[in-house]
Amino acid sequence: MATTKSSGTVKTGRDSKPKYLGVKLYGGQKVKVGEVIIRQRGTKFILGKNVKKGRDDTIYAIKEGVVSFSTRNKTRYDGRKKRVKVVSVL
């Protein structure tokens, strides 16, 4: 008689790979065309000058320069104001 349960396959034994989100280049660092600055889900950071947003909300540079972060007050549709983080390449 076996003292342990047989080791078969488990239906819940899968795990997803990490997505490696976050800021990849910080303020003051040099950036080349097409380099990823931030990988994000949703728009935690909004677009400034010389950057574009990919299909998965990744922010990347469209010109060479230096990464710059700033904050801006943005008015929502219901009139409330919110402070947002802006990414630019200067």
Backbone as CSV, one residue per row, in Angstrom:
resi,resn,N_x,N_y,N_z,CA_x,CA_y,CA_z,C_x,C_y,C_z
1,MET,0.835,-1.172,0.000,0.000,0.000,0.000,0.889,1.247,0.000
2,ALA,0.540,2.208,-0.853,1.328,3.432,-0.975,1.090,4.352,0.221
3,THR,2.168,4.970,0.712,2.026,5.900,1.838,1.776,7.330,1.373
4,THR,2.066,7.611,0.093,1.793,8.950,-0.444,0.880,8.816,-1.654
5,LYS,0.178,9.924,-1.920,-0.715,9.957,-3.070,0.124,9.950,-4.351
6,SER,-0.374,9.357,-5.398,0.394,9.310,-6.645,0.545,10.715,-7.222
7,SER,1.686,10.966,-7.815,1.956,12.321,-8.329,1.562,12.388,-9.796
8,GLY,0.342,12.813,-10.034,-0.144,12.972,-11.396,-0.140,14.441,-11.775
9,THR,-0.817,14.782,-12.846,-0.895,16.178,-13.266,-1.940,16.901,-12.423
10,VAL,-1.709,18.197,-12.263,-2.611,19.026,-11.462,-3.224,20.065,-12.381
11,LYS,-4.513,20.241,-12.301,-5.219,21.193,-13.158,-4.833,22.636,-12.833
12,THR,-4.548,22.942,-11.563,-4.256,24.318,-11.153,-2.768,24.598,-11.008
13,GLY,-1.899,23.813,-11.611,-0.466,23.949,-11.423,0.217,24.918,-12.370
14,ARG,-0.523,25.784,-13.047,0.076,26.714,-14.008,0.269,28.087,-13.367
15,ASP,1.221,28.831,-13.900,1.471,30.180,-13.411,1.883,31.030,-14.606
16,SER,1.476,32.297,-14.607,1.819,33.169,-15.723,3.200,33.769,-15.511
17,LYS,3.823,34.147,-16.616,5.145,34.757,-16.562,5.005,36.199,-16.071
18,PRO,6.045,36.754,-15.411,6.000,38.143,-14.972,6.021,39.074,-16.179
19,LYS,5.382,40.225,-16.057,5.232,41.134,-17.188,6.286,42.235,-17.241
20,TYR,7.098,42.389,-16.201,8.189,43.356,-16.166,7.728,44.773,-16.503
21,LEU,6.704,45.233,-15.794,6.177,46.577,-16.013,6.997,47.589,-15.224
22,GLY,6.815,48.871,-15.554,7.447,49.940,-14.790,8.273,50.870,-15.649
23,VAL,8.946,51.802,-14.975,9.779,52.798,-15.640,11.100,52.148,-16.038
24,LYS,11.454,52.268,-17.302,12.695,51.676,-17.813,13.816,52.709,-17.930
25,LEU,13.479,53.954,-18.246,14.453,55.042,-18.327,13.954,56.193,-17.465
26,TYR,14.827,56.739,-16.626,14.438,57.781,-15.674,14.791,59.164,-16.198
27,GLY,14.335,60.189,-15.496,14.564,61.576,-15.891,16.045,61.888,-15.995
28,GLY,16.446,62.560,-17.070,17.841,62.921,-17.279,18.625,61.915,-18.093
29,GLN,18.059,60.729,-18.324,18.776,59.724,-19.119,18.535,59.957,-20.603
30,LYS,19.563,59.638,-21.406,19.449,59.784,-22.857,18.613,58.651,-23.429
31,VAL,17.863,58.964,-24.493,17.000,57.976,-25.124,17.165,58.063,-26.636
32,LYS,17.092,56.907,-27.297,17.153,56.850,-28.757,15.749,56.634,-29.304
33,VAL,15.600,56.781,-30.596,14.300,56.604,-31.244,13.819,55.170,-31.068
34,GLY,12.591,55.004,-30.606,11.990,53.688,-30.464,12.243,53.008,-29.135
35,GLU,13.073,53.572,-28.283,13.356,52.957,-26.983,12.164,53.089,-26.057
36,VAL,11.905,52.031,-25.307,10.794,52.020,-24.360,11.187,52.826,-23.125
37,ILE,10.310,53.742,-22.720,10.547,54.544,-21.524,9.776,53.940,-20.345
38,ILE,8.496,53.604,-20.576,7.656,53.040,-19.508,6.788,51.931,-20.090
39,ARG,6.696,50.807,-19.367,5.721,49.761,-19.686,4.671,49.805,-18.598
40,GLN,3.409,49.982,-18.991,2.340,50.166,-18.021,1.050,49.516,-18.494
41,ARG,0.152,49.323,-17.551,-1.213,48.879,-17.857,-2.132,50.040,-17.534
42,GLY,-2.859,50.518,-18.535,-3.634,51.741,-18.331,-2.721,52.938,-18.524
43,THR,-3.201,54.124,-18.190,-2.405,55.332,-18.402,-2.059,55.976,-17.070
44,LYS,-1.129,55.379,-16.332,-0.612,55.997,-15.105,0.177,57.245,-15.470
45,PHE,0.944,57.176,-16.551,1.693,58.308,-17.077,1.042,58.712,-18.390
46,ILE,0.914,60.013,-18.633,0.336,60.456,-19.904,1.440,61.005,-20.802
47,LEU,1.119,61.193,-22.076,2.110,61.548,-23.082,2.417,63.036,-23.090
48,GLY,3.696,63.341,-23.251,4.150,64.709,-23.440,4.684,64.854,-24.857
49,LYS,5.753,65.633,-24.997,6.341,65.870,-26.317,7.261,64.723,-26.720
50,ASN,7.243,64.396,-27.990,8.169,63.441,-28.624,8.055,62.020,-28.083
51,VAL,6.898,61.638,-27.580,6.656,60.256,-27.162,5.328,59.794,-27.748
52,LYS,5.203,58.479,-27.912,3.955,57.887,-28.400,3.595,56.723,-27.511
53,LYS,2.323,56.288,-27.609,1.825,55.192,-26.793,1.544,53.994,-27.680
54,GLY,2.056,52.832,-27.281,1.834,51.597,-28.021,0.467,51.012,-27.716
55,ARG,0.152,49.900,-28.338,-1.151,49.245,-28.187,-1.386,48.771,-26.757
56,ASP,-0.310,48.378,-26.073,-0.439,47.909,-24.687,-0.077,49.011,-23.687
57,ASP,-0.247,50.286,-24.074,-0.008,51.476,-23.248,1.466,51.717,-22.939
58,THR,2.371,51.049,-23.640,3.799,51.284,-23.477,4.152,52.643,-24.066
59,ILE,4.933,53.424,-23.341,5.360,54.740,-23.827,6.783,54.614,-24.371
60,TYR,6.989,55.093,-25.620,8.300,55.007,-26.261,8.641,56.332,-26.939
61,ALA,9.921,56.525,-27.216,10.416,57.781,-27.784,10.286,57.776,-29.299
62,ILE,9.941,58.940,-29.864,9.912,59.075,-31.322,11.033,59.994,-31.810
63,LYS,11.792,60.597,-30.867,12.960,61.412,-31.206,14.057,61.138,-30.196
64,GLU,15.299,61.389,-30.595,16.418,61.279,-29.656,16.384,62.461,-28.713
65,GLY,16.826,62.236,-27.492,16.873,63.332,-26.533,17.054,62.822,-25.119
66,VAL,16.553,63.613,-24.164,16.674,63.311,-22.745,15.273,63.158,-22.167
67,VAL,15.064,62.134,-21.360,13.762,61.863,-20.750,13.484,62.909,-19.675
68,SER,12.246,63.383,-19.641,11.839,64.383,-18.660,10.480,64.000,-18.079
69,PHE,10.355,64.087,-16.758,9.088,63.830,-16.076,8.587,65.125,-15.452
70,SER,7.277,65.347,-15.505,6.684,66.521,-14.878,5.265,66.186,-14.438
71,THR,4.643,67.112,-13.729,3.243,66.929,-13.327,2.418,68.066,-13.903
72,ARG,1.148,67.782,-14.099,0.230,68.746,-14.701,-1.152,68.543,-14.080
73,ASN,-1.903,69.613,-13.945,-3.283,69.492,-13.488,-4.166,69.248,-14.694
74,LYS,-4.968,68.191,-14.632,-5.850,67.846,-15.740,-7.287,67.913,-15.248
75,THR,-8.151,68.558,-16.022,-9.554,68.665,-15.652,-10.305,67.473,-16.211
76,ARG,-11.025,66.791,-15.331,-11.823,65.648,-15.761,-13.117,66.124,-16.394
77,TYR,-13.887,65.183,-16.952,-15.126,65.536,-17.638,-16.186,66.073,-16.691
78,ASP,-16.129,65.670,-15.414,-17.121,66.158,-14.464,-16.671,67.443,-13.766
79,GLY,-15.567,68.035,-14.212,-15.116,69.309,-13.675,-14.062,69.192,-12.593
80,ARG,-13.883,68.000,-12.029,-12.861,67.830,-10.986,-11.473,67.878,-11.605
81,LYS,-10.501,68.299,-10.805,-9.126,68.359,-11.298,-8.310,67.252,-10.672
82,LYS,-7.377,66.728,-11.447,-6.512,65.649,-10.987,-5.089,65.963,-11.405
83,ARG,-4.150,65.663,-10.527,-2.732,65.841,-10.844,-2.242,64.606,-11.575
84,VAL,-1.648,64.767,-12.765,-1.181,63.636,-13.570,0.302,63.762,-13.846
85,LYS,0.957,62.612,-14.084,2.384,62.558,-14.395,2.559,62.528,-15.904
86,VAL,3.436,63.370,-16.418,3.647,63.525,-17.856,5.077,63.116,-18.189
87,VAL,5.238,62.359,-19.294,6.554,61.930,-19.769,6.839,62.613,-21.101
88,SER,8.011,63.213,-21.217,8.417,63.884,-22.456,9.854,63.531,-22.782
89,VAL,10.210,63.751,-24.052,11.607,63.653,-24.472,11.978,65.021,-25.031
90,LEU,12.974,65.638,-24.416,13.387,66.998,-24.828,14.739,66.974,-25.501
